[in-house]
Amino acid sequence: MTCTVSVVIPAFNNVEYIRAAVESVLGQTHADLEVIVADHGSTDGTWECLQDFLSDDRVTLLQTPAGGSAIRNWNRVTECASGEFIKLVCGDDILYPRCIEVQLQAFAEGIALVASPRDIIDARGDLVLRRWGIRGKRRRMSGATAIRQVVRAGTNIFGEPASVLMRRSTLFASGLWQSERPYLIDEATYVNVLQHGDFALVPESLSAFRMSTSQWSVKLAKEQSDQALAFHRSLLKSRPDILTRRDVRLGNVRARQMALMRRVSYVWLKNRMSREET
């Protein structure tokens, strides 16, 4: 089957959320799509829950043997896509109904990647932050400019994969999802893609990213910061035509600031969840 858009979902122990994630994709106003879900050896009933979607001929279910890191399942499910465009949605995130339709409208000749802000929700689906991420009016910029912006920001301004739509051919040409720095798997991939084309911003919040304390731990914040600094240095070395030392210095300062903000966010979220449980 050929289609306009492939939505790929790498699932792992998402039984509480996987139904809502898949239903949010199947409920898109843009109907010409395929949904490919690859379960990575879940032990909590995720695979059994997914069987309910086999009656929809847009859905393909795969199993990735347990073992290896997340990148194994991300690339496996992506390699099975056939659409002209591709969007990866993690097994606990949500697409709003017009997400794909609106992002497709932003594509034009030469654009490789489109991104939108997203809402941050907690484990229960309650709103934590609205329109988080890249801001501004609808606009197009060169890939080089977008890369400089993300480095200077010191964080992934484009957002998690559910916030992004890419041309499948460009993602494949750039080497699929990048595994060298696990906490930058999405940002590093976007940077590779943007070396092949332009970026377009859609200012509307079109998806929801589910936040948990395990994603915002103090240890993770430090590791993310360290990997961001190493990524900036590597990118400066490989693409001095795009970045300057000043860009990297500024990005490194902001990456450290973001690490501090994540630590504060972790304490706040942990306290919030404790109050809700009480």
MARBABA-664032 format. One record per residue: x negated, y negated, z negated of N, C-alpha, C, CB in turn. Coordinates in steps of 0.2 Angstrom, whole numbers, padded with zeros to 4 digits, always signed. Glycine has a CB too. Layout:
XYZXYZXYZXYZ;...
***
This chain:
-0004+0006+0000+0000+0000+0000-0004-0006+0000+0005+0000-0006;-0003-0011+0004-0006-0017+0004-0002-0023+0002-0009-0019+0012;-0005-0028-0002-0001-0033-0005-0005-0039-0005+0002-0030-0012;-0001-0044-0007-0005-0051-0008-0009-0051-0014+0000-0056-0009;-0007-0048-0020-0010-0049-0026-0011-0042-0030-0007-0054-0031;-0016-0041-0032-0017-0035-0037-0018-0037-0044-0023-0030-0034;-0014-0035-0048-0015-0036-0055-0018-0030-0059-0008-0039-0059;-0024-0030-0061-0027-0024-0064-0027-0025-0072-0034-0023-0061;-0025-0020-0075-0025-0020-0083-0029-0015-0086-0018-0020-0085;-0035-0017-0089-0039-0012-0092-0036-0011-0099-0047-0014-0092;-0034-0005-0101-0030-0004-0107-0035+0000-0112-0023-0001-0106;-0035-0002-0118-0038+0002-0123-0035+0001-0130-0046+0001-0124;-0031+0006-0133-0028+0006-0139-0024-0001-0140-0033+0006-0145;-0019-0002-0135-0015-0008-0135-0008-0006-0136-0016-0011-0128;-0006+0000-0139+0001+0002-0139+0006-0003-0142+0001+0009-0143;+0004-0007-0146+0008-0012-0149+0010-0018-0144+0005-0016-0155;+0006-0019-0139+0007-0024-0134+0007-0023-0127+0001-0029-0135;+0005-0016-0125+0004-0015-0118+0011-0015-0114+0002-0008-0117;+0017-0014-0117+0023-0014-0114+0025-0021-0112+0029-0011-0118;+0023-0026-0117+0025-0033-0115+0020-0036-0110+0024-0037-0122;+0014-0033-0110+0009-0036-0105+0011-0033-0098+0002-0033-0106;+0013-0027-0097+0015-0024-0090+0022-0028-0088+0016-0017-0091;+0026-0028-0093+0033-0031-0091+0032-0038-0089+0038-0031-0097;+0027-0042-0092+0026-0049-0090+0023-0049-0083+0021-0052-0095;+0020-0044-0081+0017-0044-0074+0023-0042-0069+0011-0039-0073;+0026-0037-0071+0032-0035-0066+0037-0040-0066+0035-0028-0069;+0038-0045-0070+0043-0050-0070+0041-0056-0066+0045-0052-0077;+0035-0056-0063+0033-0062-0059+0038-0064-0054+0026-0061-0056;+0038-0071-0053+0042-0073-0047+0039-0071-0040+0043-0081-0048;+0033-0070-0040+0029-0068-0034+0030-0060-0034+0022-0071-0033;+0034-0057-0030+0035-0050-0030+0030-0046-0026+0042-0049-0028;+0026-0049-0022+0022-0045-0017+0016-0043-0021+0021-0048-0011;+0016-0038-0026+0010-0037-0030+0010-0029-0031+0010-0041-0036;+0004-0027-0033+0003-0021-0036+0000-0021-0043-0002-0016-0032;+0002-0017-0047-0001-0017-0054-0004-0010-0055+0005-0017-0059;-0011-0011-0057-0015-0005-0058-0017-0005-0066-0021-0004-0053;-0015+0000-0069-0017+0001-0076-0022+0006-0077-0011+0001-0081;-0028+0005-0080-0032+0011-0082-0033+0011-0089-0039+0009-0078;-0031+0017-0092-0032+0018-0099-0039+0021-0101-0026+0022-0102;-0042+0018-0106-0049+0020-0107-0050+0024-0113-0054+0014-0108;-0046+0030-0113-0047+0035-0118-0043+0033-0124-0054+0036-0120;-0038+0029-0124-0034+0027-0130-0032+0033-0134-0028+0023-0128;-0032+0032-0141-0030+0037-0145-0023+0035-0149-0035+0039-0150;-0020+0029-0148-0015+0027-0152-0008+0027-0148-0016+0020-0153;-0008+0031-0143-0001+0032-0139+0000+0027-0133+0004+0031-0144;-0006+0023-0131-0005+0018-0126-0003+0022-0119-0012+0015-0125;-0007+0028-0118-0006+0031-0112+0001+0034-0111-0011+0037-0111;+0004+0036-0117+0011+0039-0117+0016+0034-0116+0012+0043-0124;+0014+0028-0119+0019+0022-0118+0019+0020-0110+0017+0016-0122;+0014+0020-0107+0013+0018-0100+0017+0022-0095+0006+0018-0098;+0019+0029-0097+0022+0033-0093+0029+0030-0091+0023+0040-0096;+0032+0026-0095+0039+0023-0094+0039+0019-0088+0041+0019-0100;+0033+0017-0085+0033+0012-0079+0032+0016-0073+0027+0007-0080;+0031+0022-0073+0030+0026-0067+0036+0026-0062+0028+0033-0068;+0042+0024-0064+0047+0024-0060+0047+0017-0055+0054+0023-0064;+0043+0013-0057+0042+0007-0053+0036+0008-0048+0040+0000-0057;+0038+0008-0041+0033+0010-0036+0027+0005-0035+0036+0011-0029;+0027-0001-0039+0022-0005-0039+0016-0003-0044+0024-0012-0040;+0018+0001-0048+0013+0003-0054+0009+0009-0052+0017+0004-0060;+0003+0009-0053-0002+0015-0053-0005+0015-0060-0007+0014-0047;-0005+0021-0062-0008+0023-0069-0014+0027-0068-0003+0026-0074;-0020+0025-0071-0026+0029-0071-0029+0030-0078-0031+0025-0066;-0033+0035-0078-0037+0036-0084-0044+0036-0083-0034+0043-0087;-0047+0032-0087-0055+0032-0087-0057+0036-0093-0057+0024-0088;-0061+0040-0092-0064+0044-0098-0067+0040-0104-0069+0049-0096;-0066+0042-0110-0068+0038-0115-0076+0038-0115-0066+0042-0122;-0079+0033-0118-0086+0032-0118-0088+0026-0114-0089+0038-0115;-0094+0023-0115-0096+0017-0111-0092+0011-0114-0094+0018-0104;-0094+0005-0112-0092-0001-0114-0086-0003-0110-0097-0007-0114;-0083-0009-0112-0077-0011-0108-0078-0012-0101-0075-0018-0112;-0084-0014-0099-0086-0016-0092-0084-0010-0088-0093-0018-0091;-0085-0004-0090-0084+0002-0087-0077+0003-0084-0085+0009-0091;-0072+0001-0089-0065+0001-0087-0063-0005-0083-0061+0002-0093;-0066-0011-0084-0064-0017-0080-0066-0016-0073-0068-0023-0083;-0072-0013-0072-0074-0012-0065-0070-0006-0062-0082-0011-0064;-0069-0001-0065-0066+0005-0062-0059+0003-0060-0065+0010-0068;-0055-0001-0064-0048-0003-0062-0048-0008-0056-0044-0006-0068;-0053-0012-0056-0054-0017-0051-0056-0014-0045-0059-0023-0053;-0060-0009-0045-0062-0006-0038-0056-0003-0035-0067-0001-0040;-0051-0001-0038-0045+0002-0035-0040-0003-0032-0041+0006-0041;-0041-0009-0033-0037-0015-0031-0037-0015-0023-0038-0021-0034;-0031-0017-0020-0031-0018-0013-0029-0025-0011-0026-0012-0010;-0026-0029-0015-0024-0035-0013-0029-0040-0011-0020-0038-0019;-0026-0045-0008-0031-0051-0005-0033-0055-0011-0027-0056+0000;-0029-0055-0017-0031-0059-0023-0031-0054-0028-0027-0065-0024;-0035-0056-0034-0035-0051-0039-0035-0055-0046-0041-0047-0039;-0031-0052-0051-0030-0055-0057-0031-0049-0062-0024-0059-0059;-0035-0050-0067-0036-0045-0073-0032-0048-0079-0044-0044-0074;-0028-0043-0082-0025-0045-0088-0026-0040-0093-0017-0045-0086;-0029-0042-0099-0031-0038-0104-0024-0035-0107-0035-0041-0110;-0024-0029-0110-0019-0025-0112-0014-0028-0118-0021-0019-0114;-0017-0034-0120-0012-0037-0125-0011-0045-0124-0016-0037-0132;-0012-0047-0117-0010-0053-0115-0004-0054-0111-0016-0056-0111;-0002-0060-0110+0005-0061-0107+0004-0066-0101+0010-0063-0112;+0007-0064-0095+0008-0069-0090+0015-0072-0090+0007-0066-0083;+0015-0079-0089+0022-0082-0089+0025-0081-0082+0021-0089-0090;+0031-0081-0081+0034-0078-0075+0032-0082-0068+0042-0080-0075;+0030-0088-0068+0028-0091-0062+0020-0091-0061+0030-0098-0062;+0017-0088-0065+0009-0088-0065+0006-0087-0059+0006-0083-0070;+0008-0081-0056+0005-0080-0049+0007-0084-0044+0006-0072-0048;+0013-0085-0044+0016-0090-0038+0013-0097-0038+0024-0091-0039;+0012-0100-0044+0009-0106-0044+0002-0106-0043+0010-0109-0051;-0002-0101-0045-0009-0101-0044-0010-0100-0036-0012-0096-0048;-0006-0095-0033-0007-0094-0026-0006-0101-0022-0002-0089-0024;-0002-0105-0024-0001-0111-0020-0007-0116-0021+0005-0115-0023;-0011-0115-0025-0017-0119-0026-0023-0117-0021-0020-0119-0033;-0022-0111-0018-0027-0108-0014-0027-0111-0007-0027-0100-0013;-0033-0113-0005-0034-0115+0002-0040-0113+0005-0033-0123+0002;-0042-0114+0011-0048-0112+0014-0054-0114+0010-0049-0114+0021;-0058-0109+0008-0064-0111+0005-0064-0111-0003-0066-0118+0007;-0058-0110-0006-0057-0109-0013-0058-0102-0015-0050-0112-0015;-0062-0101-0020-0064-0094-0022-0060-0092-0029-0071-0093-0023;-0059-0097-0033-0056-0096-0039-0051-0102-0042-0062-0095-0045;-0046-0100-0045-0041-0104-0047-0040-0103-0055-0034-0104-0043;-0040-0108-0059-0038-0107-0066-0034-0112-0069-0045-0107-0070;-0030-0110-0074-0025-0114-0078-0027-0113-0085-0018-0111-0076;-0024-0118-0089-0024-0118-0096-0020-0112-0099-0022-0124-0100;-0021-0110-0105-0017-0104-0107-0015-0106-0115-0021-0098-0107;-0010-0103-0117-0007-0104-0124-0011-0098-0128+0000-0103-0124;-0012-0100-0134-0015-0095-0139-0010-0093-0143-0021-0098-0143;-0009-0086-0144-0004-0083-0148-0007-0079-0153+0002-0080-0144;-0003-0077-0159-0006-0073-0164-0003-0066-0162-0004-0075-0171;-0005-0061-0167-0003-0054-0166+0004-0053-0165-0006-0050-0172;+0008-0057-0168+0016-0057-0168+0019-0060-0162+0019-0060-0174;+0014-0064-0158+0017-0067-0152+0019-0075-0154+0023-0064-0149;+0018-0077-0160+0019-0084-0162+0014-0089-0159+0020-0085-0169;+0016-0094-0157+0011-0099-0154+0006-0102-0159+0015-0105-0151;+0000-0102-0157-0005-0105-0162-0008-0111-0159-0011-0100-0163;-0009-0111-0152-0012-0117-0149-0009-0118-0142-0019-0117-0148;-0007-0123-0140-0003-0124-0133-0008-0127-0128+0003-0129-0134;-0008-0125-0122-0012-0128-0117-0020-0128-0119-0010-0135-0114;-0023-0123-0121-0030-0122-0122-0034-0121-0116-0031-0117-0128;-0040-0124-0116-0044-0123-0110-0045-0129-0106-0042-0117-0106;-0046-0128-0100-0048-0133-0095-0042-0137-0094-0050-0130-0088;-0043-0144-0094-0038-0149-0094-0039-0153-0087-0038-0153-0100;-0034-0158-0086-0035-0162-0081-0029-0162-0076-0041-0162-0077;-0029-0166-0071-0024-0165-0066-0026-0160-0060-0023-0172-0062;-0021-0158-0056-0022-0153-0051-0028-0156-0047-0016-0152-0047;-0033-0152-0046-0039-0155-0042-0043-0149-0039-0043-0160-0046;-0047-0150-0034-0052-0146-0031-0059-0149-0032-0050-0144-0024;-0064-0144-0034-0071-0146-0034-0075-0141-0031-0072-0148-0042;-0081-0143-0030-0086-0138-0027-0087-0133-0032-0092-0141-0024;-0089-0127-0030-0092-0122-0035-0097-0124-0039-0093-0115-0031;-0102-0128-0036-0108-0130-0040-0106-0135-0046-0113-0133-0035;-0101-0139-0044-0099-0144-0049-0095-0140-0055-0094-0149-0046;-0091-0135-0053-0088-0131-0058-0093-0128-0063-0083-0126-0055;-0098-0125-0060-0103-0121-0064-0106-0126-0068-0108-0118-0059;-0108-0132-0066-0111-0137-0071-0107-0139-0076-0113-0143-0067;-0100-0139-0075-0096-0141-0080-0095-0136-0086-0089-0142-0077;-0095-0130-0084-0094-0124-0089-0101-0124-0093-0093-0117-0085;-0107-0125-0090-0113-0124-0093-0113-0130-0098-0119-0125-0088;-0112-0136-0096-0112-0142-0100-0107-0142-0106-0111-0149-0096;-0101-0138-0105-0096-0138-0110-0099-0133-0116-0090-0135-0107;-0103-0128-0114-0106-0123-0119-0101-0118-0120-0108-0127-0125;-0095-0117-0116-0090-0112-0118-0087-0111-0111-0085-0114-0123;-0083-0105-0111-0079-0103-0105-0073-0108-0104-0077-0096-0106;-0074-0113-0101-0068-0118-0100-0062-0115-0096-0070-0124-0097;-0064-0110-0091-0059-0107-0087-0054-0102-0090-0063-0103-0081;-0056-0100-0096-0052-0095-0100-0053-0088-0098-0045-0097-0099;-0049-0084-0102-0049-0077-0101-0046-0075-0094-0045-0073-0107;-0048-0069-0092-0046-0067-0085-0038-0068-0083-0047-0060-0084;-0034-0068-0088-0027-0069-0087-0025-0076-0084-0022-0067-0093;-0030-0080-0086-0030-0087-0084-0032-0089-0077-0033-0092-0089;-0035-0084-0074-0039-0085-0068-0036-0080-0062-0046-0083-0069;-0036-0083-0056-0035-0079-0050-0040-0080-0045-0028-0081-0047;-0043-0074-0042-0049-0074-0038-0047-0071-0031-0055-0071-0041;-0051-0072-0026-0051-0069-0020-0054-0062-0021-0054-0072-0014;-0051-0056-0020-0054-0050-0021-0061-0049-0017-0049-0044-0019;-0061-0051-0011-0067-0051-0007-0073-0054-0010-0066-0053+0000;-0072-0060-0013-0077-0064-0016-0079-0061-0023-0075-0071-0018;-0075-0058-0027-0077-0055-0033-0081-0049-0031-0070-0052-0037;-0079-0045-0026-0083-0039-0024-0090-0041-0021-0080-0035-0019;-0090-0047-0017-0096-0049-0014-0101-0051-0020-0095-0055-0010;-0098-0054-0026-0103-0056-0031-0105-0051-0036-0099-0062-0034;-0103-0045-0035-0105-0039-0039-0100-0037-0045-0111-0041-0042;-0094-0039-0044-0089-0037-0049-0090-0040-0056-0088-0029-0049;-0087-0037-0061-0088-0040-0068-0095-0039-0070-0083-0037-0072;-0098-0044-0073-0105-0044-0075-0106-0041-0082-0108-0051-0075;-0110-0036-0083-0111-0033-0090-0117-0035-0094-0111-0026-0088;-0122-0039-0091-0128-0040-0094-0127-0043-0101-0132-0045-0090;-0122-0048-0102-0121-0051-0108-0113-0050-0110-0122-0059-0108;-0112-0045-0114-0105-0042-0115-0100-0048-0117-0105-0037-0120;-0102-0053-0121-0097-0058-0123-0096-0063-0118-0100-0061-0130;-0100-0063-0113-0099-0068-0107-0097-0064-0101-0105-0072-0106;-0094-0058-0101-0092-0054-0096-0087-0058-0091-0088-0048-0098;-0083-0062-0093-0079-0066-0089-0082-0072-0086-0072-0068-0092;-0085-0076-0091-0088-0082-0089-0094-0081-0083-0091-0086-0095;-0098-0076-0085-0104-0075-0080-0101-0072-0073-0108-0069-0083;-0095-0069-0073-0092-0067-0067-0090-0073-0063-0087-0062-0068;-0086-0077-0067-0084-0083-0063-0089-0087-0060-0080-0088-0068;-0095-0088-0064-0101-0092-0061-0103-0088-0055-0106-0092-0066;-0104-0082-0055-0106-0078-0048-0101-0080-0043-0106-0071-0050;-0094-0079-0044-0089-0080-0039-0090-0087-0036-0082-0079-0042;-0091-0092-0041-0091-0099-0039-0097-0101-0035-0090-0104-0045;-0102-0097-0034-0107-0098-0030-0106-0096-0023-0113-0094-0032;-0099-0094-0022-0097-0092-0015-0091-0096-0013-0095-0085-0015;-0089-0101-0017-0083-0105-0014-0081-0110-0020-0077-0101-0013;-0076-0114-0018-0074-0119-0023-0069-0117-0028-0071-0125-0018;-0068-0122-0033-0064-0121-0038-0058-0125-0038-0067-0122-0045;-0052-0123-0040-0046-0127-0040-0042-0126-0047-0041-0125-0035;-0040-0132-0050-0037-0132-0056-0030-0133-0056-0040-0138-0061;-0026-0129-0059-0019-0130-0060-0017-0131-0067-0015-0123-0057;-0015-0137-0068-0014-0140-0075-0009-0137-0080-0013-0147-0075;-0005-0133-0077+0001-0130-0081-0002-0124-0084+0007-0128-0076;+0001-0123-0091-0001-0117-0095+0003-0111-0092+0000-0118-0102;+0000-0106-0090+0003-0100-0086+0002-0093-0089+0001-0100-0079;-0001-0093-0095-0002-0087-0098-0003-0088-0105-0008-0083-0095;-0003-0082-0109-0004-0082-0116-0010-0077-0118+0002-0081-0120;-0015-0079-0122-0020-0075-0124-0019-0074-0132-0027-0079-0123;-0019-0067-0133-0017-0065-0140-0024-0065-0144-0014-0058-0140;-0024-0069-0149-0030-0069-0154-0029-0065-0160-0031-0077-0156;-0034-0062-0162-0034-0058-0168-0041-0060-0172-0034-0051-0167;-0041-0058-0178-0047-0059-0182-0053-0055-0180-0045-0057-0190;-0052-0050-0177-0058-0046-0174-0061-0049-0169-0055-0039-0172;-0057-0053-0165-0060-0057-0159-0064-0063-0162-0055-0059-0154;-0062-0066-0168-0065-0072-0170-0069-0071-0176-0059-0077-0171;-0073-0066-0177-0077-0065-0183-0083-0069-0183-0079-0057-0183;-0086-0070-0189-0092-0074-0189-0098-0071-0185-0094-0075-0197;-0099-0065-0186-0104-0061-0182-0103-0062-0174-0104-0054-0184;-0097-0061-0172-0096-0062-0165-0097-0069-0163-0088-0061-0163;-0096-0074-0167-0097-0081-0165-0104-0082-0164-0094-0086-0170;-0108-0080-0168-0116-0080-0168-0118-0077-0161-0119-0078-0174;-0116-0071-0160-0118-0067-0154-0116-0071-0148-0116-0060-0154;-0110-0073-0148-0108-0077-0142-0112-0083-0140-0101-0079-0143;-0114-0086-0146-0118-0092-0145-0125-0090-0142-0119-0096-0152;-0128-0085-0145-0135-0083-0143-0135-0081-0135-0137-0077-0147;-0129-0077-0134-0129-0075-0127-0128-0081-0122-0123-0070-0126;-0124-0086-0124-0123-0092-0120-0129-0095-0119-0118-0096-0123;-0133-0096-0124-0140-0099-0123-0144-0096-0118-0143-0100-0129;-0145-0089-0119-0149-0085-0114-0146-0085-0107-0149-0078-0116;-0139-0086-0106-0136-0086-0100-0138-0093-0096-0129-0085-0100;-0138-0098-0100-0139-0105-0097-0147-0105-0095-0138-0110-0103;-0151-0102-0099-0158-0102-0097-0159-0098-0090-0163-0099-0102;-0156-0092-0090-0156-0088-0084-0154-0091-0078-0153-0081-0085;-0148-0095-0079-0145-0098-0073-0149-0104-0071-0138-0100-0075;-0152-0107-0075-0156-0113-0073-0162-0110-0069-0159-0117-0079;-0165-0105-0071-0171-0102-0068-0169-0099-0061-0173-0096-0072;-0163-0096-0060-0161-0094-0053-0157-0099-0049-0156-0088-0054;-0154-0104-0052-0151-0109-0048-0153-0116-0050-0143-0108-0048;-0159-0118-0049-0161-0125-0051-0158-0130-0046-0169-0126-0051;-0156-0128-0041-0152-0133-0036-0145-0135-0039-0151-0130-0029;-0143-0131-0044-0136-0132-0047-0137-0136-0053-0132-0126-0047;-0141-0133-0058-0142-0136-0064-0149-0139-0065-0142-0130-0069;-0149-0144-0070-0155-0147-0073-0156-0145-0080-0154-0155-0072;-0162-0147-0082-0164-0145-0089-0159-0149-0094-0171-0147-0091;-0157-0155-0092-0153-0159-0096-0146-0155-0097-0152-0166-0093;-0143-0153-0091-0137-0149-0092-0138-0143-0097-0135-0146-0085;-0143-0140-0096-0144-0134-0101-0145-0136-0108-0150-0130-0099;-0148-0141-0109-0149-0144-0116-0143-0146-0119-0154-0150-0116;-0139-0149-0115-0132-0152-0118-0128-0145-0119-0129-0156-0113;-0128-0141-0114-0124-0135-0115-0126-0131-0121-0124-0130-0109;-0132-0130-0122-0134-0127-0128-0132-0130-0135-0142-0126-0128;-0132-0136-0135-0130-0140-0141-0122-0138-0142-0131-0147-0140;-0119-0139-0137-0111-0138-0137-0110-0130-0139-0108-0140-0131;-0114-0126-0136-0113-0119-0138-0114-0117-0145-0118-0114-0134;-0118-0121-0148-0119-0120-0155-0114-0123-0159-0126-0123-0158;-0111-0129-0157-0105-0132-0160-0099-0127-0159-0104-0139-0157;-0098-0124-0154-0093-0120-0153-0093-0114-0158-0092-0117-0146;-0099-0111-0159-0100-0106-0164-0098-0108-0171-0108-0104-0164;-0099-0114-0172-0097-0117-0179-0089-0117-0179-0100-0123-0181;-0086-0119-0174-0079-0120-0173-0076-0113-0174-0077-0123-0167;-0079-0108-0171-0076-0101-0171-0076-0099-0178-0080-0096-0166;-0082-0100-0182-0082-0098-0189-0076-0101-0193-0089-0100-0192;-0075-0108-0192-0070-0111-0195-0063-0108-0193-0070-0119-0194;-0062-0107-0186-0056-0104-0184-0055-0097-0187-0056-0103-0176;-0060-0093-0188-0060-0086-0191-0057-0087-0198-0066-0083-0191;-0059-0091-0202-0057-0092-0209-0050-0094-0209-0061-0097-0213;-0048-0099-0204-0041-0102-0204-0036-0096-0202-0041-0107-0199;-0038-0092-0197-0034-0087-0194-0033-0082-0200-0036-0084-0188;-0038-0080-0203-0038-0075-0208-0033-0077-0214-0045-0073-0211;-0034-0083-0216-0029-0086-0221-0022-0086-0219-0032-0092-0223;-0021-0088-0212-0014-0088-0210-0011-0081-0210-0014-0091-0203;-0015-0076-0207-0012-0070-0207-0011-0067-0214-0017-0065-0203;-0015-0068-0219-0014-0066-0225-0008-0069-0228-0020-0068-0230;-0006-0075-0227+0000-0079-0229+0006-0075-0226+0000-0086-0228;+0006-0074-0220+0011-0071-0216+0013-0064-0219+0010-0071-0209;+0008-0060-0220+0009-0053-0223+0012-0054-0230+0002-0050-0223;+0010-0059-0234+0012-0060-0241+0020-0062-0240+0008-0065-0245;
***
